[in-house]
Amino acid sequence: MPIEIIETRRLYRQIADQIANLITAGEYTPGMRLPAERMLAEQLKVSRPSVREALIALEVEGWVDIRGGTGIFVSETPPIAALHASSPGVAPSKDFPAVGPIELLDARDMVEPEVAALAARHASDETIVAFSRIMGDMVCCSSTDPRHMEYDHQFHSALAAATGNAALVQVMETLWAMRLAPLYVQLQNHFHNESIWQQAILEHREIFEAVKSRDPKSARTAMHRHIQNARKRYVSNWQEA
Amino acid sequence: MPIESIDNRRLYRQIADQIIRLLEAGEYKPGERLPAERLLAERLTVSRPTVREALIALEVEGWVEIRGGSGVFVLNRPEAPTFAPTPTTNGIPTPGPFEVLFARDLIEPDIAALAAKHVTPEQLANLSQALGLMVCCSAGDIKRIEYDREFHFTLAEASGNSALQLAMQALWTPRVQPVYRCLEDHFHNEQVWQRAIIEHREILEAIKQGDAKAARQAMHRHMKAVRTRFSSNWSKD
């Protein structure tokens, strides 16, 4: 069974479904290592981030084990297809599209720099105090503490609230809910460690400083940098297991 | 009872609640005319659009009647003061119409630009169909909102980014709630509707030509135009 070329522009889900089908058909057997990410991307004529999203989706669903830099292995006990009827094979509906982490970051990069600029313009003194508290919590939190996600959420929510626009708050919460989806969390786990967390804290501090000095332009730039960096982290090389 | 200044920068709800307290205290009696929007805005030191949102909220809740250019009149107090609890979604207060338009103006021009690059022939057909239905729909037909939704949602889909699609859904929810609808009704007529159709056509033309820059501008113009319509003077009855 040859690997088919994916026609449409994007979609990790199609790639994941195709790989799952190959596994079901016995093209890749349990314990076997999948071709490298770069190879898969070339063969499927898609970008590497899309392949990575697909692989993470397959990991979440139990089709493969990702052993960091060592490679991606077909799970010894692949899920019984029937049990997963609701994930692979089901096209995301128009109303509930399955959002990939990279497109989520792209969407956030469109919205959040403006949110940060507005926050810098409108933040009250109390808001600045609230930000300081969240920054403090972040700095005191180690990368292994699961609360780091919560503080990150608090920071970005506080920014949205500081714009004074409830519609933007709703948009942010909608985007954030996707960030808590298994696919995103799994991807983040692969690319999370102490040094990345320290870097993320620095990026948040830059945003905070810009908001504090009521500098919309710097706030916009700092947020854009933060999201670009997050994107870079997720498309970097796998860590050694 | 003097009108207090609102410290918190925004929120039509606070202003609406303050006016309700004045009504309850008998400061303004049934049948009486409230001060003009502009005066209220000055005394409360808030913007006129925010006062307008507050007045519309009071109208929805049955406290006042807005008679276009003639003024805003106090009604007999609702039987059981329908303190319509501010509707919320997941604990987030429902945004006022002007907040929604502001947020949409941040996001939708980019959506339109992406759609110009990524739209599929099928999505283009759906956009044309939505516009066709709009053209055939009269201003008084409630289905126009459905067609409007179809147009904007198809655009979001055509952006190729499903996170943006969900963001669009989050922005559409408050657009179909009473305060927004009531404000819209006050400033809706055949001429406004024809104008809106032209604005949508400009967006579609830019998408068809794959011109991201023109699409972004057309969407931005559309959002600004809606905002201008909602901020215009009350029409005479």
Boltz contact constraints between the chains, C-beta under 6 A:
constraints:
  - contact:
      token1: [A, 97]
      token2: [B, 162]
      max_distance: 6.0
  - contact:
      token1: [A, 97]
      token2: [B, 165]
      max_distance: 6.0
  - contact:
      token1: [A, 99]
      token2: [B, 162]
      max_distance: 6.0
  - contact:
      token1: [A, 99]
      token2: [B, 163]
      max_distance: 6.0
  - contact:
      token1: [A, 103]
      token2: [B, 161]
      max_distance: 6.0
  - contact:
      token1: [A, 103]
      token2: [B, 163]
      max_distance: 6.0
  - contact:
      token1: [A, 104]
      token2: [B, 163]
      max_distance: 6.0
  - contact:
      token1: [A, 106]
      token2: [B, 161]
      max_distance: 6.0
  - contact:
      token1: [A, 107]
      token2: [B, 161]
      max_distance: 6.0
  - contact:
      token1: [A, 107]
      token2: [B, 163]
      max_distance: 6.0
  - contact:
      token1: [A, 107]
      token2: [B, 164]
      max_distance: 6.0
  - contact:
      token1: [A, 110]
      token2: [B, 110]
      max_distance: 6.0
  - contact:
      token1: [A, 114]
      token2: [B, 106]
      max_distance: 6.0
  - contact:
      token1: [A, 164]
      token2: [B, 9]
      max_distance: 6.0
  - contact:
      token1: [A, 164]
      token2: [B, 10]
      max_distance: 6.0
  - contact:
      token1: [A, 165]
      token2: [B, 99]
      max_distance: 6.0
  - contact:
      token1: [A, 165]
      token2: [B, 102]
      max_distance: 6.0
  - contact:
      token1: [A, 165]
      token2: [B, 103]
      max_distance: 6.0
  - contact:
      token1: [A, 166]
      token2: [B, 93]
      max_distance: 6.0
  - contact:
      token1: [A, 166]
      token2: [B, 95]
      max_distance: 6.0
  - contact:
      token1: [A, 166]
      token2: [B, 99]
      max_distance: 6.0
  - contact:
      token1: [A, 167]
      token2: [B, 95]
      max_distance: 6.0
  - contact:
      token1: [A, 167]
      token2: [B, 99]
      max_distance: 6.0
  - contact:
      token1: [A, 167]
      token2: [B, 100]
      max_distance: 6.0
  - contact:
      token1: [A, 167]
      token2: [B, 103]
      max_distance: 6.0
  - contact:
      token1: [A, 168]
      token2: [B, 103]
      max_distance: 6.0
  - contact:
      token1: [A, 169]
      token2: [B, 92]
      max_distance: 6.0
  - contact:
      token1: [A, 170]
      token2: [B, 92]
      max_distance: 6.0
  - contact:
      token1: [A, 170]
      token2: [B, 170]
      max_distance: 6.0
  - contact:
      token1: [A, 171]
      token2: [B, 167]
      max_distance: 6.0
  - contact:
      token1: [A, 171]
      token2: [B, 170]
      max_distance: 6.0
  - contact:
      token1: [A, 174]
      token2: [B, 166]
      max_distance: 6.0
  - contact:
      token1: [A, 174]
      token2: [B, 167]
      max_distance: 6.0
  - contact:
      token1: [A, 174]
      token2: [B, 170]
      max_distance: 6.0
